Amino acid sequence: MAEIVIMPKLGFNMDEGKLLKWHFIPGDSLKKGDVLFDIETDKTVMSVEATRDGVLLKTMLEEGELVPVFTPMAVIGNSGENADDELEKAGAAGGVSVDTASKTPDTHEAPSPILSTATKEVEFKKLQLTPKAKKLVNDEGLDPAAIAEIKGTGFRGGITAKDIKASPLARKAATQSGVNLANISGSGIGGKIVKEDIDAALNRPATVESLDSEKLVLSSTPYKGVRKIIGERLSQSKRTAPHLYFTDGIDMTEFNAFRKTLNETETCDVKISVSDLMVMAACRALQKYPEVNASLLDEHIINYESVNVGMAVAGDNGLIVPVVKNVQQKTLTDVARETRGLVERAKSGKLAQHEYSGGTFTISNLGMFGIENFTAIINPPEAAIMSVSSVRKKAVVILDGNGNDTVAIRPMMTIQLTVDHRLIDGLLAAQFIAYFKSLLENPIKILV
C-alpha cells in the first residue's frame, strides 16, 4: 500500500515548513533511510528520510514552497500503484475533500467568512475540515454555516484549525466591530487570535493597500516564519513576565590579560573567546545562586541542577539561541570546542532542534557590533537573560598604590541582567550581577 509523506512537525512552535530540495524525482527507487528532501523550519534546516522502501510515485510541492505542517508532499509506493487514488482515499479519511472547486471568498468583501450570518443549511460532513479543525468546531460550538466560506490553507483548500483559530471573546468582538478575522495575525499561544488582536486591528492606521501615496514603498514582506515566531515569543514574554533590569560596568583589564595568557599557552589547543569565558562565568554564578537558574511552569517554580547556557546568535534565518548543555560538568576548553560548532551551524541554519532548546539562562552579546548598552527580553520559559555590550576605554576613578583616588583610562564593559520579577527579587538579582562582575574582574576565579 502506498504511503503519503507529509510536512513533518519538528517542534512545538513549528506551524509551517519550506521545502528546500528534493533528493529524488518521481519514478526513482529509494530505500528506507534515504534522505528524501530538505526542509527549512522556523529555526534550522533539516533532512527528512524515507520511512520505507519503494518508488517515489508523485511529488506535490515545488522547491521553495512554504506550507503548513501535515500538508501532503509526496507519495511513496510500489511500482504501478496510482498515487492519485491513494491521495483521494486519504483525503476522504482525513476529512479533507479532494474537490478543489469549492468557492473562494472575495477578498474585497468586508464581512469575515468566519463571522458570516448566512442562514443557509450546510451539512457538517461536507465541510473541508481537517481533523483538528473539526474538533475545534465541535469543542467551541461553531456554526458550520458560519465557516463554510473560509479559504482554507490546508491540503487542496482544506480548512485547518489555524484558519479558524480565535477565542470566543475575539470572535464576539470581531462580530461587533466588523473586523475580518481572516486578516488578523494571532498573538496568543499557538497563534490564537485574542481580543487584544481585534483591538489592535481597530487602531491600526493603515494597511498595505491603503498606504499614503506620498510614501514610497521599498518592499513589502509577509510577517511570517522565523520573524513572526520570534515576535510572538518575545511579545508573550513581555506580556506575561514583569521584567526588571540591573545594570553595571565591568573593568575588563584583568579579563583581557587573562584571556590573552590562556590563548598563548601551548597546552591550550583551542582558542578561548570572550563568549566562552562568559558562559563559564554565568555557570559559576548560577551555581552560587540557583534561584536564578529557574523557570515558572504550570504554576510551579522549577530550579535546575543543569546549567544550560544559551548564546543569542544572528543567523541566516534570524535570531537563534544555541545552547551549551550541562556547563557545570565541562571544562573551559570543552565549552570552547562546543560553542565553535554550535555558532557555525547556527549561522548557516543547520542546528538540530535539541541544540537550540532546553536552555536555562541566556547571554546576548552585541559587543562585537559596538553597542554601548542595550536591554534584552527574557527568552521564555527562562527567568533571566544577560546582555553584554562592547568594551570601551573610559576614564574611571580607581585607588592608586597609596589608597588614594586617581583617574585612569580603563577598558569598561556594560552588562545588564533582565529578570522575571515573579521569580527573582531585586536583592537576589543584585547579588547575582555583583558576583558575575567579580568573576570577570578576577577571571582566575572562573576556573577554580
N, C-alpha and C positions, 0 to 999 in steps of 0.2 A: 504494500500500500504506500502511496506517495506521502511525503511529509512536507508541510508548509513551513518555511523558515520565516520567522518574524523579526522585526526590530527588537532586540532584547532590552530589558530594563536592567541596567547595570549598577544602579544606585538609587537610594531612596528619593533623591531630588531630581532624578532623570525623567523628564516628560517626553523628550524627543531626541532623535539622533540623526546625524548626517552621514549618508553613505559616501565614503571617500573613494573606495576602489573595489571592484570585483576582481578576484583572482582566477575565476573560471568564467567561461561563457556557456550559454545553453548548448547542450549536446556533449559537453565534456564529462568524462567519467571522473569520479572522485572517491576518496576513501574517508572513513571516519577519522577525524583529527586533522584533515587538510584545512588550511586557512581558506575559508570561503570568501570573506570580504573584510574590509576595514571600515570602522565607523568612528566618527568624532562625537563624543558625548559632551556634556556641559563642561568637563574639566580636562579630558585627555583623549588620546586616540587608542582604540582597542581593536585587536584582531579577533574575529569570530570564526570558530571552527565548525566544520560539518559534523553532525552527530550520527551519521550513518553512511554506509557505502551506497553508491548509486550513480545516477546520471542527473546532471543539472538540467531539468526539463524546461524551466522557464524562469526569467527574472522580471520583476515588475517595477523596479526603480532604476533610474539613471544615476550615474555617479554625480555627486554634488547635491542630490535631493535631501531635504530635511523633512522628516516625517515623525508622527507621534510613535511612542513605544507600542509594541504589539502589532504594528502595521505589517501585513504580509509582504515579504520581499522577494521570495523565490520559492520554487517547488523542486524537491529532490525526490526521485523515484526510480523505478526500473524502466529500462528502455521499452518504448512502446506505450507507456501509460499516458493518459491525457491529463495534462496539468490543469486545464480549464474546468474539467469535470470535478477534480479534487477541490479546486477553489470554490466552485459553486456549492458543493456539499458542505464545506467548512463555513462558508458564508451563511448558509441557512441555519446550520447548527449553532453558530455564534450569535444569531440574532441580527446579522448584517445582511441586508438584501443585496443581491448582485445586480439588481436592476438599477442602472445609472440614469434613468430617465426621470428621476424624481425632480420636483420643482425646485429651482434655485431662487431664493428670495431676492427681490430687488433691493440692492444696497442703498438706493436713494430713498426708500420708504422710511418714514420716521418711526413708526411703531416697531418695537422689538419683536422678532418672531417668538421669543420666549414669553412675551407678555401679550401675545395676541388674544383678543377677546372673541375670536371666532366661535360660533356655537355649533358648527357642523360636527357631526359624529365622526370620530376617527377610531378605527379599530386598533387596539393596542398592539396586536400581533403584526400589523402591517407597518409599524414604525421601524425605521432603520436604526435600531438601538443596539449598541454593544452591551454585553452582559453587565458591565459596571454602570452604564447609563440606565439600563433597565432597573437595576437595584436602586439607583438614586431616585428615579421616578416613583418607584414603589415606596421607598423609605420616607420621602418628603411629600408624598401625596400630590405630585404634579399632575395637572390635567393633560392627557396625551394630545388633546386638540391644540393646546397652547404651545406645544413644542414641535408640532408636525412639520413646520416650515423652516426649522433651523437648518442652516447649511452645515452639515457635518464635516469634520476634518478627518474622520476615520477611513478605514478601507472602503473604497468605492462609495464615498459620501456618507458612510455610517456616522450616526450621532454618538459621540463619545461622552463620557461623564464630564470631561473637561469643557466640552461645548456648552453644557448647561449648568456648570458648577457655580452656584450662587447661594448665599444664605437666604433663609426665608425673609429676614428683615431687609436684605438688599433687594430681593425681588419686589417686596412691598414698596420700598422707597422708589425703585425704578418705575413701578407701575404708576405711582402718584405723580412722578416728575416727568414721565415720558422719556426717560433715558433708555437707550438701546443697549441692553447687556452684551450684545454681540460685539460692541465696540469698546468694551471695558476690559482692562487687564486687572486681574485679581491680585490683591496684596496679602490675602490671608494665607493660612497654611495650605501648602499644595496648590497655590494659585487661586484659591477660592475667592469669589467676589464678595466683599463685605460692604456694609453700609457706608463706611468711610470712602470706599472707591466711588460710590454713587455721588457722595457729597463733593469729592474732588472733581468728578466729571462735570458737575453743575457749575463749579467755579473755574473750570479750565478756560483760559482766554481764547484759545484758537485751536483749530485742527490743521492738519497738513493742507486740506482742501481749502480752508478759509484764511490762509496766511495773507497778511497785508502785501499787496502787490509791490509796495515800496521796499520790501525786504527781499533781497536776492538770496535764494537758497543755494548753498553749495552742494548739499547732498541730503538725502533722507534715508535713514537706515532703520529697519524694524527693531523695536525694543524687544529682543528675544534672545534665546540662547544663554551663553555664559554671562553676558552683561546683565540680563534680566534676573538670572539666578542670584548673582552677587547682590544686585539691588534689593531683591526680595529678602534675602537672608539678613543683610545689614539693616534694612528698614525694620524687620521684625526684631532684631537685636535692640535697636534704639527705642522701639515702642515698648518692649517688654522688660528690658533691663535698665534700671536707673543708673546711668553712667556717672562715675566720679573720677576726677583726674588729679594726678600728683606729678609735679614736675621738679626736676633737679638738674644741676650742672655737674659734670664729672671732669676732673683733671686727668687727662689721658697720658700724661708724661710717662709714668711708670708702666702703664699698659703697653704703649708703643714700644718702649725699650724691651719689655719682657717678650713681646711677640717677635721682635727682631732677633733676640737671643735664641728663642726657640727655633726659628727658621734657619739660623746659622749653625745649629747643632748638627753634626754629621749623623748622629743616631736618629734624627728625625727624618723619616723617609717620605713625608708628605707635608706640603706647605700648610701652615696654620693660618686661617683667615680671621678677620675680626669677628665674623659671624660665628665661627667655631668656638671662640672663647666666650662669646656672648651666650651661646647655647649652654656651655658648661657652667657659666656663672648663674644663669637662670635656674639650672638644675640644682645647684648648691642652695640658692635662695629658696626654692620651692621645697627642698628637703627640710630646711630650717623652719619654714612657715608653710606647712602642708595645707593649711586652711585656704591658701590662695590657689592651690592645685586642686580645683573643685569644679563641680557642676551642680545645677539645680535641675533634677529630673524627676518628673512625676511626684512633685511635692516632697521630694527628699533631697537633702544636701549630701552629695557624694564627694568624699575626699579620696583622692587616688594615691596609691603607692607608686604606680608607674609615673614617671616624669616623661611625657611625650611632648616635645617642643616643636611647634610648627614655625616655619620661616616663610613669611609672605614673599612671593616671587611674582614678578610681572612676566608672564609667558606669552607665546603667540596667541593663546586663546583667552587672554585676560588674566586677572589675578587668580593665583592658586597658592595653596599653602601646603607644601610637602612637609611631612612630619618625621622627625627623628625619634624613634620609639625607645623607651626604657633607657634614657640617657644615664640614669643613675647606675647602670650596670656597665657603662662603656668608658673607655679612656678618651683623652682628647684626640689622639690620632685615629681612634675608631670613629669618632664623630666627624673628623675632617674627611676621612675617606667616604663616609656615607653621604655627607652633605654634597660632595662633588657630584656624585651620580644623581642624587635627587634633584639638584638645581639644574643640571644639564637636561634631564628628562622633563622637568617642569617647563623649561623654556621652549622645548620642542613639542610640548603637548603629548608626551608619551608616558606619563606617570600611570602606574596601575592604581586602581581605586584604593587599595589598602595603604598606598604610600601617601595619600593626601587626606586620610580620615583618621579619627582616633586621637586627635590632639587634646592636650590638657592645658596648654599655655602657648601663646603665640608671640613671636618677636617680629615686628615690622620695621625693617631697616631701610631708610631712604637716604642714609648718609652719603652714599656714593653719588647721589644726584645733587648734592649741595644744599639740601633742605636744612634750614637752621632749626626749625621746630614744627611739629605737626601733631595732630590728635588722631589716634587710631580708634576704630569702632571694634568692640569685642566680637570675636568670632564664635558664635553660639555653637554648642552649649557651654563653652568655656566661661570662666569667671573673670579673666583678666587678659590684657594684652599690653606688651611693652613696645612703645615707638622709640626708635633710635634715629637721631639726626646726625648731621655732619660734624666733623671736628674742625673747629675754627680757633685761630690764635686770638686770645683776648687778654686784656690787662686785668689781672686779678690781685687781690690782697693776700699775701702769704706771710708766714713768720720767717724771719731770717735766722741765722745761726745763733743769734743772741736772744731770740724770743721776741723780737720787735716786729711790728707790722712793716711790710715793704710791698712795693708794687712790682709784679713780674709778668712777663708775657708767657702764657701757658696755652697748650692745646686743649680747648674745652669742648665738651660734647653735651648736648641736652638730651635727656631721656624723659619720657612721660609714661607713667603707668595709668592705664584705664581699668577700672574695676567695676564689677556689678555690685552695687551698693546693697542689694538684697542679701548677698553672701559675705561681703567683705566690708568691714567698718573702716573708718578713717585711720584709727590707730594702727590696725594691722597693715593697711596699705603703706602707711608712713614707715613702719618698721621694715617692711619688705624692701621698699625702694632704698632705704638707708643702707641696708645690708648689701643689696645689689651694688650700690655705689662703692661701698667699702671693698668689695671684691675686685671691682675694676680698677680702683685706685691702688690696691695692693694685690696685684694679679697672681702672685705666688699662692695666695690662699685659695685660688680656684682649683688648684691641683692637689691640695692637701686635705 
